[in-house]
Amino acid sequence: MKSRFRLASTLLTLPLVLLTGCLWTTRKLPVPRSPEFVQTVTPEELVSSMNKRWAEMETLNATVQMRASVTKAEQGKATDYTSIRGHILLRKPGLLRVLGQVPVLGTRMFDMASDGKRFTLYIPSKDKAIEGTNELKKKSSNQLENMRPGFFFDAMMVRGLDPDNLYSVTADTETVEDATKKHLLITPEYVLSIMRRKSGSQELAPVRVVTFHREDLLPYQQDLYDKDGNLETQVSYSRYRDFGDGKYPSMVVIKRPMEQYQVVLTVEKVVRNMPLTDDQFQIKLPEGTHIQDLGR
C-alpha cells in the first residue's frame, strides 16, 4: 500500500514540477532566414535555361589563381601547394588549354592542351611531356600528373543535355550557418538529376547532378559520374560576379575524390566568345624534350 501511495503521489507531483520549469532550461537558437526572393520554374524551364547558357557560350578565356591540394588518406597526409597564376582557354566542342605559371618569375610551371581526344601535358622543370588520350587509363604515382582535360572542361562550363539524357528535378533546401553574422541561412534549391538508360535494360545510370539556387537559378554544384556510376568529379561554384557579359562564379572548386586531390580556382577575369585559333590549343615542345607516351 505504501509503495502504491508513493507512486500515486509522485504522479500527482510531476505535472506541478514540469509546470514550474525545474527540469529544463531554455536556450536561444539562431533563427533561420530565408531569401527575400525565390523563383519557381517548371523542370522544363530549368533545363531550357541551362541548355541556353550552354548554347550561348562558344569559347571561354579565364585568368585565375590556382591552388592544388593532394591527400593521401592511407598515410594521413595532405599537401597544399602554393597558389599560382593560371590561364584557361576553352573552345567547343572540346578544345582546352591550361597554363600554370611559376610564382614571381611568371614562367611556365606546366602547360596542358587537348584537341578533345588526345592531350599533351608539358612540365618544363622536368624537361618532360606526357601525351595520351583524354581518358585516364594508367595512373601516375604523382597525383597531379593524372590531371586530364575533360574534367577541367566539364568543370568550367556546365553542359546542356545530350539527346539521350533523361532527367528529373526535385525541390530541396539547404541550411548553412553564416559565421560572420551568426545566423542560419535557408537556401531553396532545385536538384537536377541527369541519367542515361543502360542499353537493353530498364536501369538508369547516373551522368550528372546539378544543383541550382532558386534565388538566381544559377548552378552552384555539379557532380559528375563515370560509366560505372562512381562519383568522379565534384565541382562547386560560388561568389558569382558580373564579368561584363554575364555572371560567372569567381570561385570554382574541383574535387577528384577517387584520386584524392582538388584544385581551387579563384577567377579574376572571364571573356566569353572571343575568337580562339587552333594554334592557341597546341604546345610547341622544345627540341630534346623527353616524351612519355601513354598510348591510345
C-alpha atoms as a printed R data frame, in Angstrom:
    type eleno elety resid chain resno      x      y       z
1   ATOM     1    CA   MET     A     1  0.000  0.000   0.000
2   ATOM     2    CA   LYS     A     2  2.817  2.421   0.893
3   ATOM     3    CA   SER     A     3  4.613  1.868  -2.431
4   ATOM     4    CA   ARG     A     4  1.361  2.470  -4.310
5   ATOM     5    CA   PHE     A     5  0.792  5.632  -2.327
6   ATOM     6    CA   ARG     A     6  4.290  6.910  -3.114
7   ATOM     7    CA   LEU     A     7  3.795  6.188  -6.854
8   ATOM     8    CA   ALA     A     8  0.447  7.982  -6.906
9   ATOM     9    CA   SER     A     9  1.961 10.926  -5.025
10  ATOM    10    CA   THR     A    10  4.831 11.143  -7.492
11  ATOM    11    CA   LEU     A    11  2.482 11.072 -10.478
12  ATOM    12    CA   LEU     A    12  0.418 13.864  -8.961
13  ATOM    13    CA   THR     A    13  3.501 15.943  -8.177
14  ATOM    14    CA   LEU     A    14  5.198 15.544 -11.605
15  ATOM    15    CA   PRO     A    15  2.879 17.914 -13.540
16  ATOM    16    CA   LEU     A    16  3.470 20.591 -10.906
17  ATOM    17    CA   VAL     A    17  7.250 20.198 -11.226
18  ATOM    18    CA   LEU     A    18  7.084 20.357 -15.029
19  ATOM    19    CA   LEU     A    19  4.935 23.475 -14.909
20  ATOM    20    CA   THR     A    20  7.403 25.255 -12.611
21  ATOM    21    CA   GLY     A    21 10.227 24.642 -15.155
22  ATOM    22    CA   CYS     A    22 12.553 22.981 -12.679
23  ATOM    23    CA   LEU     A    23 13.577 20.161 -15.025
24  ATOM    24    CA   TRP     A    24 14.710 22.086 -18.116
25  ATOM    25    CA   THR     A    25 16.449 25.199 -19.343
26  ATOM    26    CA   THR     A    26 15.651 27.230 -22.429
27  ATOM    27    CA   ARG     A    27 18.356 28.279 -24.913
28  ATOM    28    CA   LYS     A    28 18.165 30.751 -27.760
29  ATOM    29    CA   LEU     A    29 18.880 29.234 -31.170
30  ATOM    30    CA   PRO     A    30 19.749 31.037 -34.402
31  ATOM    31    CA   VAL     A    31 16.591 31.812 -36.353
32  ATOM    32    CA   PRO     A    32 16.869 30.537 -39.945
33  ATOM    33    CA   ARG     A    33 16.470 33.279 -42.534
34  ATOM    34    CA   SER     A    34 15.040 32.721 -45.969
35  ATOM    35    CA   PRO     A    35 15.994 34.757 -49.043
36  ATOM    36    CA   GLU     A    36 13.670 37.628 -49.901
37  ATOM    37    CA   PHE     A    37 13.194 36.399 -53.458
38  ATOM    38    CA   VAL     A    38 12.705 32.777 -54.519
39  ATOM    39    CA   GLN     A    39 11.945 31.800 -58.099
40  ATOM    40    CA   THR     A    40  9.654 28.962 -59.099
41  ATOM    41    CA   VAL     A    41 10.026 27.332 -62.506
42  ATOM    42    CA   THR     A    42  8.984 24.061 -64.117
43  ATOM    43    CA   PRO     A    43 11.548 21.318 -64.754
44  ATOM    44    CA   GLU     A    44 11.304 22.073 -68.478
45  ATOM    45    CA   GLU     A    45 12.062 25.760 -67.877
46  ATOM    46    CA   LEU     A    46 15.057 24.925 -65.648
47  ATOM    47    CA   VAL     A    47 16.562 22.605 -68.265
48  ATOM    48    CA   SER     A    48 15.815 25.079 -71.058
49  ATOM    49    CA   SER     A    49 17.679 27.803 -69.147
50  ATOM    50    CA   MET     A    50 20.721 25.530 -68.643
51  ATOM    51    CA   ASN     A    51 20.713 24.491 -72.311
52  ATOM    52    CA   LYS     A    52 20.518 28.150 -73.364
53  ATOM    53    CA   ARG     A    53 23.565 29.146 -71.280
54  ATOM    54    CA   TRP     A    54 25.499 26.232 -72.757
55  ATOM    55    CA   ALA     A    55 24.450 27.063 -76.339
56  ATOM    56    CA   GLU     A    56 25.365 30.741 -75.978
57  ATOM    57    CA   MET     A    57 28.967 30.039 -74.871
58  ATOM    58    CA   GLU     A    58 31.312 29.029 -77.704
59  ATOM    59    CA   THR     A    59 34.642 29.973 -76.141
60  ATOM    60    CA   LEU     A    60 35.949 30.986 -72.727
61  ATOM    61    CA   ASN     A    61 39.163 32.747 -71.747
62  ATOM    62    CA   ALA     A    62 39.757 32.890 -67.981
63  ATOM    63    CA   THR     A    63 42.564 34.271 -65.840
64  ATOM    64    CA   VAL     A    64 42.687 32.527 -62.476
65  ATOM    65    CA   GLN     A    65 44.657 31.844 -59.331
66  ATOM    66    CA   MET     A    66 45.109 28.077 -58.959
67  ATOM    67    CA   ARG     A    67 45.751 26.229 -55.705
68  ATOM    68    CA   ALA     A    68 46.091 22.455 -55.624
69  ATOM    69    CA   SER     A    69 45.819 20.122 -52.623
70  ATOM    70    CA   VAL     A    70 46.753 16.450 -52.565
71  ATOM    71    CA   THR     A    71 45.580 13.991 -49.913
72  ATOM    72    CA   LYS     A    72 46.988 10.578 -49.056
73  ATOM    73    CA   ALA     A    73 44.312  9.260 -46.717
74  ATOM    74    CA   GLU     A    74 46.061  5.934 -46.104
75  ATOM    75    CA   GLN     A    75 49.104  7.839 -44.782
76  ATOM    76    CA   GLY     A    76 47.103 10.538 -43.018
77  ATOM    77    CA   LYS     A    77 48.841 13.288 -45.022
78  ATOM    78    CA   ALA     A    78 47.706 16.290 -47.022
79  ATOM    79    CA   THR     A    79 49.882 18.596 -49.131
80  ATOM    80    CA   ASP     A    80 48.775 22.111 -50.048
81  ATOM    81    CA   TYR     A    81 50.643 23.692 -52.939
82  ATOM    82    CA   THR     A    82 51.379 27.392 -53.326
83  ATOM    83    CA   SER     A    83 48.807 29.347 -55.288
84  ATOM    84    CA   ILE     A    84 49.891 30.096 -58.856
85  ATOM    85    CA   ARG     A    85 48.551 32.269 -61.628
86  ATOM    86    CA   GLY     A    86 46.887 30.401 -64.477
87  ATOM    87    CA   HIS     A    87 45.139 30.866 -67.799
88  ATOM    88    CA   ILE     A    88 42.383 28.626 -69.122
89  ATOM    89    CA   LEU     A    89 41.168 28.604 -72.730
90  ATOM    90    CA   LEU     A    90 38.194 26.560 -73.936
91  ATOM    91    CA   ARG     A    91 36.532 26.206 -77.298
92  ATOM    92    CA   LYS     A    92 33.677 23.895 -78.200
93  ATOM    93    CA   PRO     A    93 33.349 21.047 -78.757
94  ATOM    94    CA   GLY     A    94 36.335 20.018 -76.592
95  ATOM    95    CA   LEU     A    95 39.466 22.113 -77.126
96  ATOM    96    CA   LEU     A    96 41.278 23.110 -73.938
97  ATOM    97    CA   ARG     A    97 44.479 24.833 -72.852
98  ATOM    98    CA   VAL     A    98 45.510 25.209 -69.201
99  ATOM    99    CA   LEU     A    99 48.700 27.106 -68.394
100 ATOM   100    CA   GLY     A   100 50.167 27.455 -64.898
101 ATOM   101    CA   GLN     A   101 52.911 29.975 -64.158
102 ATOM   102    CA   VAL     A   102 55.763 29.913 -61.635
103 ATOM   103    CA   PRO     A   103 55.081 32.497 -58.874
104 ATOM   104    CA   VAL     A   104 57.040 35.777 -59.222
105 ATOM   105    CA   LEU     A   105 59.007 34.583 -62.270
106 ATOM   106    CA   GLY     A   106 55.930 34.191 -64.468
107 ATOM   107    CA   THR     A   107 57.483 31.353 -66.461
108 ATOM   108    CA   ARG     A   108 55.582 28.155 -67.281
109 ATOM   109    CA   MET     A   109 55.175 25.672 -64.450
110 ATOM   110    CA   PHE     A   110 53.003 23.368 -66.554
111 ATOM   111    CA   ASP     A   111 51.152 23.571 -69.835
112 ATOM   112    CA   MET     A   112 48.303 21.247 -70.854
113 ATOM   113    CA   ALA     A   113 46.482 21.232 -74.192
114 ATOM   114    CA   SER     A   114 43.872 18.969 -75.771
115 ATOM   115    CA   ASP     A   115 42.014 18.667 -79.062
116 ATOM   116    CA   GLY     A   116 39.166 16.903 -77.301
117 ATOM   117    CA   LYS     A   117 40.543 13.389 -77.842
118 ATOM   118    CA   ARG     A   118 44.258 13.491 -77.049
119 ATOM   119    CA   PHE     A   119 46.246 15.722 -74.746
120 ATOM   120    CA   THR     A   120 49.780 16.913 -74.042
121 ATOM   121    CA   LEU     A   121 50.966 17.866 -70.547
122 ATOM   122    CA   TYR     A   122 54.321 19.681 -70.602
123 ATOM   123    CA   ILE     A   123 56.366 20.121 -67.392
124 ATOM   124    CA   PRO     A   124 59.314 22.450 -68.194
125 ATOM   125    CA   SER     A   125 61.160 21.936 -64.875
126 ATOM   126    CA   LYS     A   126 61.466 18.216 -65.677
127 ATOM   127    CA   ASP     A   127 62.005 18.773 -69.412
128 ATOM   128    CA   LYS     A   128 59.203 16.241 -69.780
129 ATOM   129    CA   ALA     A   129 55.943 15.924 -71.675
130 ATOM   130    CA   ILE     A   130 53.159 13.393 -71.185
131 ATOM   131    CA   GLU     A   131 50.947 12.510 -74.148
132 ATOM   132    CA   GLY     A   132 47.914 10.255 -74.366
133 ATOM   133    CA   THR     A   133 44.162 10.019 -74.693
134 ATOM   134    CA   ASN     A   134 41.869 12.176 -72.585
135 ATOM   135    CA   GLU     A   135 40.657  9.057 -70.780
136 ATOM   136    CA   LEU     A   136 42.750  8.173 -67.724
137 ATOM   137    CA   LYS     A   137 43.820  4.552 -68.174
138 ATOM   138    CA   LYS     A   138 47.097  4.309 -66.288
139 ATOM   139    CA   LYS     A   139 47.526  6.341 -63.121
140 ATOM   140    CA   SER     A   140 50.766  8.042 -62.139
141 ATOM   141    CA   SER     A   141 52.093  7.941 -58.572
142 ATOM   142    CA   ASN     A   142 52.220 11.734 -58.850
143 ATOM   143    CA   GLN     A   143 48.542 12.551 -58.432
144 ATOM   144    CA   LEU     A   144 48.743 15.899 -60.227
145 ATOM   145    CA   GLU     A   145 50.095 14.152 -63.340
146 ATOM   146    CA   ASN     A   146 46.714 12.411 -63.518
147 ATOM   147    CA   MET     A   147 45.015 15.662 -64.494
148 ATOM   148    CA   ARG     A   148 43.050 15.296 -67.702
149 ATOM   149    CA   PRO     A   149 41.488 17.976 -69.920
150 ATOM   150    CA   GLY     A   150 37.986 16.508 -69.809
151 ATOM   151    CA   PHE     A   151 37.227 17.247 -66.175
152 ATOM   152    CA   PHE     A   152 38.603 20.798 -66.484
153 ATOM   153    CA   PHE     A   153 36.346 21.412 -69.481
154 ATOM   154    CA   ASP     A   154 33.278 19.978 -67.742
155 ATOM   155    CA   ALA     A   155 34.018 21.959 -64.589
156 ATOM   156    CA   MET     A   156 34.367 25.341 -66.286
157 ATOM   157    CA   MET     A   157 31.259 25.052 -68.472
158 ATOM   158    CA   VAL     A   158 28.074 23.312 -67.297
159 ATOM   159    CA   ARG     A   159 26.952 21.388 -70.362
160 ATOM   160    CA   GLY     A   160 23.438 21.230 -71.682
161 ATOM   161    CA   LEU     A   161 21.583 17.934 -72.014
162 ATOM   162    CA   ASP     A   162 22.631 15.353 -74.601
163 ATOM   163    CA   PRO     A   163 19.873 13.866 -76.790
164 ATOM   164    CA   ASP     A   164 19.934 10.521 -74.947
165 ATOM   165    CA   ASN     A   165 19.799 12.068 -71.464
166 ATOM   166    CA   LEU     A   166 16.842 11.588 -69.120
167 ATOM   167    CA   TYR     A   167 16.276 13.866 -66.156
168 ATOM   168    CA   SER     A   168 14.270 14.596 -63.036
169 ATOM   169    CA   VAL     A   169 14.029 17.722 -60.903
170 ATOM   170    CA   THR     A   170 13.371 17.857 -57.162
171 ATOM   171    CA   ALA     A   171 12.976 20.859 -54.863
172 ATOM   172    CA   ASP     A   172 15.111 20.898 -51.714
173 ATOM   173    CA   THR     A   173 16.526 23.289 -49.126
174 ATOM   174    CA   GLU     A   174 19.943 23.603 -47.555
175 ATOM   175    CA   THR     A   175 20.561 25.307 -44.220
176 ATOM   176    CA   VAL     A   176 24.018 26.788 -43.681
177 ATOM   177    CA   GLU     A   177 25.480 28.917 -40.926
178 ATOM   178    CA   ASP     A   178 26.648 32.423 -41.736
179 ATOM   179    CA   ALA     A   179 29.640 32.596 -39.405
180 ATOM   180    CA   THR     A   180 30.106 36.361 -39.802
181 ATOM   181    CA   LYS     A   181 26.543 37.316 -38.902
182 ATOM   182    CA   LYS     A   182 25.890 34.326 -36.622
183 ATOM   183    CA   HIS     A   183 22.608 33.244 -38.118
184 ATOM   184    CA   LEU     A   184 21.329 30.421 -40.281
185 ATOM   185    CA   LEU     A   185 20.572 30.839 -43.953
186 ATOM   186    CA   ILE     A   186 17.957 28.728 -45.697
187 ATOM   187    CA   THR     A   187 18.772 28.197 -49.371
188 ATOM   188    CA   PRO     A   188 15.943 26.806 -51.520
189 ATOM   189    CA   GLU     A   189 17.325 24.673 -54.342
190 ATOM   190    CA   TYR     A   190 16.414 22.728 -57.427
191 ATOM   191    CA   VAL     A   191 18.326 19.469 -57.883
192 ATOM   192    CA   LEU     A   192 18.569 18.319 -61.492
193 ATOM   193    CA   SER     A   193 19.470 14.612 -61.813
194 ATOM   194    CA   ILE     A   194 20.659 13.662 -65.304
195 ATOM   195    CA   MET     A   195 20.667  9.974 -66.235
196 ATOM   196    CA   ARG     A   196 21.136  7.680 -69.188
197 ATOM   197    CA   ARG     A   197 19.297  4.427 -69.801
198 ATOM   198    CA   LYS     A   198 21.621  1.423 -69.946
199 ATOM   199    CA   SER     A   199 21.481 -0.411 -73.242
200 ATOM   200    CA   GLY     A   200 18.965 -3.285 -73.206
201 ATOM   201    CA   SER     A   201 17.978 -2.542 -69.614
202 ATOM   202    CA   GLN     A   202 15.465 -0.591 -67.562
203 ATOM   203    CA   GLU     A   203 18.296  0.540 -65.275
204 ATOM   204    CA   LEU     A   204 19.257  4.211 -65.321
205 ATOM   205    CA   ALA     A   205 22.932  5.157 -64.985
206 ATOM   206    CA   PRO     A   206 23.792  8.485 -63.301
207 ATOM   207    CA   VAL     A   207 25.521 11.027 -65.517
208 ATOM   208    CA   ARG     A   208 25.420 14.309 -63.585
209 ATOM   209    CA   VAL     A   209 23.611 16.017 -60.726
210 ATOM   210    CA   VAL     A   210 23.415 19.818 -60.935
211 ATOM   211    CA   THR     A   211 22.167 21.929 -58.013
212 ATOM   212    CA   PHE     A   212 20.676 25.366 -58.667
213 ATOM   213    CA   HIS     A   213 19.877 28.061 -56.114
214 ATOM   214    CA   ARG     A   214 16.365 29.362 -56.586
215 ATOM   215    CA   GLU     A   215 17.343 32.978 -55.924
216 ATOM   216    CA   ASP     A   216 19.035 33.275 -59.325
217 ATOM   217    CA   LEU     A   217 18.619 29.788 -60.918
218 ATOM   218    CA   LEU     A   218 22.388 29.533 -61.411
219 ATOM   219    CA   PRO     A   219 24.328 26.270 -60.841
220 ATOM   220    CA   TYR     A   220 26.177 26.048 -57.514
221 ATOM   221    CA   GLN     A   221 27.264 22.407 -57.575
222 ATOM   222    CA   GLN     A   222 27.811 19.750 -60.172
223 ATOM   223    CA   ASP     A   223 28.568 16.069 -59.503
224 ATOM   224    CA   LEU     A   224 29.822 14.045 -62.463
225 ATOM   225    CA   TYR     A   225 29.833 10.227 -62.554
226 ATOM   226    CA   ASP     A   226 31.897  7.750 -64.550
227 ATOM   227    CA   LYS     A   227 30.456  4.921 -66.663
228 ATOM   228    CA   ASP     A   228 30.377  2.628 -63.599
229 ATOM   229    CA   GLY     A   229 28.335  5.075 -61.517
230 ATOM   230    CA   ASN     A   230 31.228  6.256 -59.329
231 ATOM   231    CA   LEU     A   231 31.424  9.918 -58.308
232 ATOM   232    CA   GLU     A   232 34.338 11.054 -60.459
233 ATOM   233    CA   THR     A   233 34.355 14.858 -60.200
234 ATOM   234    CA   GLN     A   234 32.637 17.200 -57.760
235 ATOM   235    CA   VAL     A   235 32.547 20.905 -58.605
236 ATOM   236    CA   SER     A   236 31.239 23.778 -56.505
237 ATOM   237    CA   TYR     A   237 30.580 27.277 -57.864
238 ATOM   238    CA   SER     A   238 30.270 30.330 -55.631
239 ATOM   239    CA   ARG     A   239 30.609 34.123 -55.470
240 ATOM   240    CA   TYR     A   240 29.002 34.846 -58.816
241 ATOM   241    CA   ARG     A   241 30.145 38.147 -60.326
242 ATOM   242    CA   ASP     A   242 29.263 40.169 -63.378
243 ATOM   243    CA   PHE     A   243 32.295 39.962 -65.676
244 ATOM   244    CA   GLY     A   244 30.852 42.306 -68.279
245 ATOM   245    CA   ASP     A   245 28.940 39.880 -70.461
246 ATOM   246    CA   GLY     A   246 27.069 37.972 -67.810
247 ATOM   247    CA   LYS     A   247 27.541 36.344 -64.429
248 ATOM   248    CA   TYR     A   248 30.252 33.763 -63.781
249 ATOM   249    CA   PRO     A   249 31.446 32.216 -60.485
250 ATOM   250    CA   SER     A   250 34.576 33.832 -59.099
251 ATOM   251    CA   MET     A   251 35.323 30.679 -57.083
252 ATOM   252    CA   VAL     A   252 35.388 27.203 -58.631
253 ATOM   253    CA   VAL     A   253 36.459 24.195 -56.534
254 ATOM   254    CA   ILE     A   254 37.179 20.985 -58.455
255 ATOM   255    CA   LYS     A   255 37.456 17.790 -56.393
256 ATOM   256    CA   ARG     A   256 38.571 14.399 -57.663
257 ATOM   257    CA   PRO     A   257 37.604 12.102 -54.755
258 ATOM   258    CA   MET     A   258 38.923  8.838 -56.210
259 ATOM   259    CA   GLU     A   259 42.314 10.398 -56.988
260 ATOM   260    CA   GLN     A   260 42.370 12.367 -53.721
261 ATOM   261    CA   TYR     A   261 43.181 15.834 -54.966
262 ATOM   262    CA   GLN     A   262 41.404 19.104 -55.545
263 ATOM   263    CA   VAL     A   263 42.057 22.319 -57.470
264 ATOM   264    CA   VAL     A   264 40.683 25.650 -56.254
265 ATOM   265    CA   LEU     A   265 40.303 28.329 -58.922
266 ATOM   266    CA   THR     A   266 39.854 31.973 -57.945
267 ATOM   267    CA   VAL     A   267 38.609 33.572 -61.136
268 ATOM   268    CA   GLU     A   268 39.955 37.065 -61.791
269 ATOM   269    CA   LYS     A   269 38.845 37.666 -65.357
270 ATOM   270    CA   VAL     A   270 36.493 35.980 -67.839
271 ATOM   271    CA   VAL     A   271 35.985 36.763 -71.512
272 ATOM   272    CA   ARG     A   272 33.411 34.723 -73.405
273 ATOM   273    CA   ASN     A   273 33.044 34.105 -77.119
274 ATOM   274    CA   MET     A   274 36.283 35.779 -78.220
275 ATOM   275    CA   PRO     A   275 37.923 34.215 -81.317
276 ATOM   276    CA   LEU     A   276 40.382 31.447 -80.362
277 ATOM   277    CA   THR     A   277 42.508 29.874 -83.102
278 ATOM   278    CA   ASP     A   278 43.675 26.258 -83.411
279 ATOM   279    CA   ASP     A   279 47.313 27.138 -82.674
280 ATOM   280    CA   GLN     A   280 46.299 28.530 -79.275
281 ATOM   281    CA   PHE     A   281 45.473 24.940 -78.311
282 ATOM   282    CA   GLN     A   282 48.823 23.497 -79.363
283 ATOM   283    CA   ILE     A   283 52.035 23.225 -77.349
284 ATOM   284    CA   LYS     A   284 55.371 23.633 -79.138
285 ATOM   285    CA   LEU     A   285 57.760 21.368 -77.262
286 ATOM   286    CA   PRO     A   286 61.438 22.374 -77.126
287 ATOM   287    CA   GLU     A   287 63.805 20.121 -79.021
288 ATOM   288    CA   GLY     A   288 65.084 17.256 -76.875
289 ATOM   289    CA   THR     A   289 62.036 17.157 -74.578
290 ATOM   290    CA   HIS     A   290 61.508 13.669 -73.113
291 ATOM   291    CA   ILE     A   291 58.053 12.482 -74.189
292 ATOM   292    CA   GLN     A   292 56.200  9.843 -72.197
293 ATOM   293    CA   ASP     A   293 53.532  8.339 -74.437
294 ATOM   294    CA   LEU     A   294 50.670  6.774 -72.512
295 ATOM   295    CA   GLY     A   295 49.380  5.053 -75.637
296 ATOM   296    CA   ARG     A   296 45.989  5.138 -77.279
